[in-house]
Amino acid sequence: MLLPDPRYLRELLTRYAELRIAQARGERACPEALADVAYTLCVATGTRRIDDALAAADRMLAAHKAGGAAGVAAAAVPAQPVAAGDTDDAVLAA
């Protein structure tokens, strides 16, 4: 599995947080932008759901800080098949 650069992961996490905050405040946020960054986080972390992608990104960043690339590879979560009815529309809509 190719591992994402920690700076890239941080950028994705920051953008996702900004869009979610704007959405929570009722600001006119672009739903396509949120779906796009959620999808990109899933691809970058090898996951299929945004909750899993956020957790995997956190683990990857912590492992990178603690032990470099070998730690990041150990923290990576292999992609799991999606069970019927177990999808995140915000991710799959992109």
N, C-alpha and C positions, 0 to 999 in steps of 0.2 A: 504494500500500500504506500503510495506517495504521501508524504507528510507535509502539511501546510506550514509555511513560514509563520512563526509566532506573531510577527508584526501584522501579517495578513489576517490571522485569526482575531487579533485585538481590534483591527479595523472593522471586521465583520461584526464582532460583538458590540462595538460602539455604535455602529450604524443601526443594528437591530434594536438596541436599547433606545436610541434616539427616536426611532419610528414608533416603538411601543409607547414611549412616554407621550409623544405627540398624540397618538391615538387615544390614550387614557385621558388626556386633557381635553379631548374633543376637538383638537385642532384638525384642520383639513389635511390629513396625511394621505399620501397616495397608497392605496391598498396593494397596488401592483409592486411598488417598491418594497413593501414589507414582505410580500410573498417571494419576491426575487431574492432578498437577502436571507430569508429563512431557507429557501431552496439552496442557495450557495453555501450556507453554513452546513446543511446536511451533506452536500457533496464533499465539502472540504474535510468533514469529520468522518465520512463513511457511514452515516446514519440515514434513517428515513423519516424521523419525526423531529420536530424542532426541539422538544424537551430533551431528547437524547443527544441532539447536536450541541445544545448549550452545555450539557453535562460533560460530553466528550471534549469540547473545546476547553472547558475549565481544567479537566484532567490533563490534556495535552500541554496547556500553558504551565500548569504546576509541575509537570514532569520535566518540561524543558528547563524551567528555572532550577529544578533540583538536580537534573542529571544529563542534560543534553539530549541528543537525538535518540540514543538507546532508550532513555526513559520515556521519551515521547512515543516511540514505537510500542513500548509495553503498555502505555496508557491508551493507545488507539483501540477503538471498539470495532470488531468486525461487523460488517453489514449483516443484518438479520432479514430474512424474508418477511414480507408484510403479510399478515394473516388477513383473511377476508373480513372487512369491516374495521380493520385496525389501521386506519390511515388518518393523516392530518391534512384536511382540505387546504389549509393555508399553504402547505408545502407543495402538495401535489397539483395545485391549481396553476402554479407557475410554469 
